[in-house]
């Protein structure tokens, strides 16, 4: 678990490659690897208590992932 500083608060950032690999395998990605130009997105952010589980993650394009987080920042959700 890596702590990342955002503004004045500390946010715990989950970075567990083993969990990510298991989730990707369950989602049908061979060898637990992401396709080129794809990212694993947490529906409920890790900073808000979201976990790396198949139910809470989606495999989406990098461009879509960037847009989602840009919109969350605009709304003050991140």
N, C-alpha and C positions, 0 to 999 in steps of 0.2 A: 504494500500500500504506500503510495507516494503522496505526500502532502503538497498541495499547490496553493500559493497565496493569491487570492483574488481580492483586490481592494484591501479592506481592513480585516476581512475574515479569512480563515484558513478553510480550505475545502479538501476533503479526502478524495483522492482520485484512485479508482480501482484499476490496476493494470496487472492482471494475472493472465499471462499467455496460455496457461493450461486450461483455465476456464473458457477463454475465448475459443481455443481449439475444439474443446468438447461441444460448445454451443454450435460452432460452425459445422461440425460433423453431424450433429442432430438436425441441422437445417438442410442437410444434403450436400454440403460442399466437401468435395473429396479432400482427404488428408487434412481437414481442418484449416484450409487456406482460403483466403478471400480471392474472388476473381479480380482480374486487373480492373482498376478504376472503380472499385467498390469499397465501402467501409461498413463497419458494424456500428449501428446507431442504437443507443439506449432510449427507449420510449420514455421511461421515467429516469431522469438523469441520475448518475451515480452520486452527484453532489446532494441530491434530494433523497438519497436512500435507495435508489434503484440498484438492482443486482444484475450480474451478467448471467441471464438465464434465457432459454429460447423464447419464453413468453414475453420478456421485456426487451428483446433486441430485434432489429430488422437489418437486413443487408440491403443497402441502398447505394446509389451512385455518389461519388465524392461531391459533385456539384449540388445534388439534392441535399446532402448532409450539411454542406456549407450554408445553403439557404435556410434550412430549418433552424440552425443555431443563430444565424443572423437575425431571423425573425424573433427568436426567443430573447435575444439581447435587447431588441427594440421594445419588446413588451415587458422587459425587466424580469424575465424568468430565469436568467442566468446571471 
